[in-house]
Amino acid sequence: MISNLDRLYWTRISLGVLAAFAAEALFRASGSDYSNGLLVGVLTYLASYYVARYRWFRKVEPDKISKVYTTWVGEYIIIFLFFWILLFTLGV
């Protein structure tokens, strides 16, 4: 059985990759600056927090809810930046 923290990990990793693709597509399509791509990454992370909070972690005590917010944040940032830089470099 997969634990809720494992689900959260894989959800954030996959959303990080998808957010990188969306940020690169937004950059290529609109010719905007990098701040819009970073905004896509931040909004995607916040969306993953709310999905996890209200889907898998409803019964967590309020004093421990910060763990849901901060769990896997470093991995999300690394994956998002890695794929965004890779896509930018390849010119996809």
Backbone hydrogen bonds, N-H to C=O, Kabsch-Sander energy under -0.5 kcal/mol:
donor,donor_aa,acceptor,acceptor_aa,energy
7,R,3,S,-2.0
8,L,4,N,-2.3
9,Y,5,L,-2.2
10,W,6,D,-2.5
11,T,7,R,-2.4
12,R,8,L,-2.5
13,I,9,Y,-2.3
14,S,10,W,-2.2
15,L,11,T,-2.5
16,G,12,R,-1.9
17,V,13,I,-1.8
18,L,14,S,-2.3
19,A,15,L,-2.6
20,A,16,G,-1.7
21,F,17,V,-2.0
22,A,18,L,-2.3
23,A,19,A,-2.7
24,E,20,A,-2.3
25,A,21,F,-2.4
26,L,22,A,-2.5
27,F,23,A,-2.2
28,R,24,E,-2.6
29,A,25,A,-2.7
30,S,26,L,-2.2
31,G,27,F,-1.4
32,S,26,L,-0.6
36,N,33,D,-0.9
37,G,33,D,-0.6
38,L,34,Y,-2.1
39,L,35,S,-2.0
40,V,36,N,-1.8
41,G,37,G,-1.9
42,V,38,L,-2.5
43,L,39,L,-2.7
44,T,40,V,-2.1
45,Y,41,G,-2.0
46,L,42,V,-2.5
47,A,43,L,-2.1
48,S,44,T,-2.0
49,Y,45,Y,-1.8
50,Y,46,L,-2.2
51,V,47,A,-2.3
52,A,48,S,-2.3
53,R,49,Y,-3.0
54,Y,50,Y,-2.1
55,R,51,V,-1.3
56,W,52,A,-1.6
57,F,52,A,-2.0
60,V,57,F,-0.9
64,K,61,E,-1.6
65,I,62,P,-0.7
67,K,64,K,-1.3
68,V,64,K,-0.5
68,V,65,I,-0.6
69,Y,65,I,-1.3
70,T,66,S,-2.3
71,T,67,K,-1.6
73,V,70,T,-1.4
76,Y,72,W,-2.0
77,I,73,V,-2.2
78,I,74,G,-2.3
79,I,75,E,-2.7
80,F,76,Y,-2.8
81,L,77,I,-2.6
82,F,78,I,-2.7
83,F,79,I,-2.5
84,W,80,F,-2.3
85,I,81,L,-2.7
86,L,82,F,-2.5
87,L,83,F,-2.6
88,F,84,W,-2.2
89,T,85,I,-2.6
90,L,86,L,-2.4
91,G,87,L,-1.3
92,V,87,L,-1.6
